[in-house]
Amino acid sequence: MRSPHRALAAGLAVAALLSALAGCSRAEGDSAAATASDKGPAAQLRLGYFPNVTHASALIGLEQGFFAKELGSTELVPTKFNDGPTEVSALLGGSLDAGFIGSGPAINAFAKSDGDAVRLVAGATSGGAQLVTTPDITTPEQLEGTTVATPQLGNTQDVALKKWLADKGLTGKVEIQNLEGAKTLDQFRKGDLRAAWLPEPWSSRLVLDAGAKVLLDEKDLWPGGEFPTTTLLVRTRFLQEHRQTVEALLRGLLAANAFAESNPAEAKKAVNSQLEALIGKGLSAAVIDRSFTSITLDPDPLASTYPQLAKDAVTAGITESETELNGLIDLGPLNSVLAAAGRPGLDAAGLDTK
């Protein structure tokens, strides 16, 4: 079943982006969110996401209608974003209610609002990011004097690269260029770029379509190979006023993940269908197959990794001091949904209290 909302995504993206950049003020009361009361299901849910395979849960949920089904009478307004900072602006400006977003921008949104405006209510994707290079680069030291691309200043992969460079003693010895995926691919093909730290599907596209090789899979830097690539962030006031709606969104997330697990071929088709609608072109079978091998769809936010992520942002020079993370994560709605499904709850690693 194709979601009736799929066609809305591309058209609504421009309007939502303009609203975000205009500084829409609906979230001005988030600093007083503690006084908000439950108002029942929301009339509308404005949901952000990226046209990336690392946002597969969102794309499957939209394409298969899982979110719309669970939301019932609540109108779903899906909105495409191309980078975390812009989506953060939309969340903090109040023109977005919830969004699938990278762990780095999620921490940044929490920090920017002094811990008031947003709550991380679930994970979505673990893994799916690689440092790919031209075949002649086989060691980190050979990156010295080269340019490495990341999608956006301060985004999840940008922080990861800068932290890794610092660990390797390469800070200041490598130029970092922020480019969107299509431009990165184009420059790599032309020989103007020799390395990039990218999420899926772009790392797979450089490998399969441009002859790149994997120098490092980010999984190798984390215990058990697990790190949060995509999370689900919700405005605090929206969560407090419309908890039922947030729980419905989370049920849709779980349904999308279950569909991907039991119907992998159909899940890939759903993701590709969304990408075609959003950016005008789908992925080759080889690219989407490779992309899916490097990601894990999981609602667990991997909360215990966030203190390290906050430290990494300092090491990377993105923030001057570690973000105080207490209160960032609220797994109450997710654990309620999991309990209703007969599944065990997830741990917030102490980040659910101020």
N, C-alpha and C positions, 0 to 999 in steps of 0.2 A: 504494500500500500504506500503510495506516495503522499507525503504530507501536503495538505492544501496550503501550508504556510511557506513551502519551499520557494515559491516564486516571489514572495514578499521580501526575501532577505536582501537581494541586491538593491532593489528599489528603495528600501528603507534605510540602507546604510548611509547614503549621502545625507538624508534628513537628520538622522541621529547624530552623525559626525558634526554637522553644522551646529546642532543644538548643544552638543558637548563643548565645542570650541567657543560657543557664545556664552558659556558659563551659566547654563540654566540653573536656577537656584532652588529646585525642589528639595534638595538635600540639606538646605541650610540648617534645618532643625536636628541634624544627626548628632550634634554635640550634646543634645538633651535627650538622646535616644533612650536613656534609662527610664524616662517618664512615659514612653510610648506604650499604648495599650493595644491588645489584640483586637483587630477589627474584622476578623474572618477572612475569607478568600478575597484576593485582590481582583479588581475589575480587569486589570491588565498587568502583564509581566513583560518587561523589556529585557531581552536576553542577548548578551554579546558573545561573540565567538570569532575564531580565526578560520580562514580557508586553508588549514594545515592538517595533515594526517594526525599530528599530535592532538588535535581537537576532534578525533574520530567519534568520541562519545556524543559530542554535540551534533556533529553532522549526521550520525546515524539516528539520533533522537529526533532530529528535524525531518529527515527524509522519510523515516518509517512512521512518523506521527506519534511517537511514544510520549513526547512532552505534551502535545496537544490533547491526547487522550486523557492523561492524568490530570491536566489542568482543568478539564471540563469547561465550565462557563467562563473561566478566566481567559481573556484574549492574549495570545502569545504574539509578541512582536520581536522576531529575531533580527539581529543587526550584525552585519559583518564588520570586523575591524582587522587592520593589517599589522598593528603593533600594540604592545602592552601599554606604553605611556598614553596613547590616545584613549584607550579603553579605560585606563585609570581616571583620566580627566572626565570621561563621561560618567563614571560611577560617582566620583566626588562631586561633580557638578549636578548630579541628580537626574540626568537624562537617561540613565540606565539603572535597572534594578538589580540585575545579577549578571555575572559574566564568567565564561571560561577564560582563564588567563594564566600566564606563567607564574611560577613561584616568586621570581624576582620582583615583577611589578606588583604582585599581591602584597609582598612585604612593604614595598614602596608606598602603596596606597594606604596601608595601615599606619605607616610612619608619618606620612603627609598630613593625616587627619588626627594626629596625636592619639591614635588608637581608638577613635570614636566612630568613624563613618562606615567601616566595613568589617565583615566577619568571613573567615574562610570556613565553609560548611562541608566541604568534601574535596577529595582528590578526584582526578579524572584519568590522567595518564602518567605512567612512570616510564622513563627511558625515552629513546628516540632522538638523541642528539649526538653528533659526531664531528670530530675535527678531520676534514678531508683535505688532501693536498695533491699536488702533481706527483707522479710516481718517483721522481728523482729525490724527493724529500723523504728520508727514512728515519730521521732522528729529530728531536725537538731543537737541538742546536742548529740544525740547518735552516730553521725559520728566521734566524737572525738576519736582519736587513731586508726581510720580505714584508709583504702586506697580507694581513689576515682579515677576512671579512666576517662580520656578525650582523644579524638582522637589524638591530636597533641599539642605540646607546642606552645602557642600563637594563637591557632586557635579560632574560634568563641565560641565554647563551653568551651574551657579552660579558656578564659577570663571571660565568664559568671559565671563559677563555682568559680573562685578565687575572683571575686567581691562579689558574694553571701556569700562566706565563711567570707570575711572581714566584711560584714554587720552583720553577725551572731557572730562575735567575735571568729571565729574558725581559723583564719590565723595562720599557724604554728602548729596547733593542728591536722591537717589532712594531710596525705601524698597523693600527687597527682602523679599518674602514667600515662604516655602517651602511649596508646596502640591503635592499629588499631582495628576496630570493631570485626573481627573474633576472635582475641586473647582475647578481652574483654569478649566475649560470652563464650569462652572456659574456661577462668579463673573463671568466675562467676559460670558456671556449676560445676566446680571442688570444689567450695567453697573457692578458693584462693582470691576472690574479693567479696566485699559486696555492692559496690555502683559504679555508673558510670553516668556521664552527657554526653548524646549522642544525635546525630541527628537521624532522621529516615533514614533507617528502623531499626537501631540498638537498639533504645530504645524499639521498639515493639518486636524485636526478644528476648531481655532479658525478657520482660514481658511474652510473649506467649510461648517461647521455653525454658526459664530457671527459671520461677517462680518468677521473680522480681515484685516489686510493685512500683508505682509512688509515690515518696516522694514530688516531685515538678514538675509542668509543667512550663516551662519558660514563657509561656503566662501570667501566674499570676503575673509576675513581671513588666509587661508593661501596660501602659494605653490602654484600649481597646483590650488588648491581642495581640497587633501587634508589631512585631520586625523583622528586616531584617535578615533572615537566609542565603539566597543566593542572590547574586547580579550579574549584568553583567558588567564586567570591560573591557575596551578597551585601547590599547596603544594610547596615545595622537597623535603621528605622523600618525598612521594608520587612526584615526578618521578624522584628518584634510586632509589627502591626499585621503581618500576613504569614504567620508561621505555617498555616495549612497550605498556602500556595507554595512555599519553599519546600515543604514535604512532598507535595505533588511533583515539583520539579525534580526532586531527588529520586522519587519512584520512577520517573521517566529516564533518569540517568542509569539507574540499576537495570531497567528494561533494555536500554540500548546496549549496555555491557553484556547482558545475558544473550541478547540477539547475536552480538559479535562472536561470543564464545560458541554458541550452538550452530550458527550459520555464517562461518567466516567468509565464504564466497559472496553471499548476499550482502554482508556487511561492507565488504570492499566495493561492491557495486553501489551501495547506498552512499558511501563516502565519495566515490567518483562522480556520481550523479549530482551531488551537492557542489562539488568543485567545478564541474562543468557549468552549472547554473550561476555560480558566484564569480568565477574568473574567466568563463568562456571556453575553458578547455579542461578535459579530464586528464588523468595520468595513464601512461601505458601500463599494461598488466604487470610487466616486470618491475616497474617502479613501485607500484602500489603493493605488490607482493613483498618486495624487499623492505619497504617502509613498515609494513605490519609485523615483520619479524623482529623489529627493534623496539616495539612499544608494548606496554602492558596496560590494558584498560582496567582500572581499579579505583573504587571510591575511597580507599584509604589515602588520606593526605600525607602519610609518612611524616607525622608531626615531629618526630624526634630529630628529623634532619634540619629543621628550621633554625635552631641556634647556630648550626654550622653555616647555613646559607647566609644568616645575618653577619657572621664573621667574614665570610667570603666577600660580601659586598664592601666591607671596609678594606680588606686586602686588595681588592680590585680597584679601590679608589673611587667607588661609586658613592659611598657615604663616609662621613668623617668619623662616625661612631656607630657602634652596634645598635640596631633598632631594638627597643624593649618590646618583646613579643607577647608578654602576658595579656591574654584576652583576645589574641588574634583568631584563635580557632574556637568554633562553637559546633560541636558534633551532636548536640542534643537532637536536632531534627533528623539527622541521618541515622543516629542510633535508634530513634523511635521507629523509623521506617524499616531498618534492619531487624529490629525486634519483632515487628509485625509480620515480617517475612520468615521468621524463625531462624534468623542469622545472628551471629554474635556481634556485639558492638565493637567500635574501634576506639583506640586510645588517642587522647589529645596531648599526651606527654606533658601535662601540666600547663599547657598554653591556653586553657579555657578559663582561667581565672586571672583577675587583675592583681 
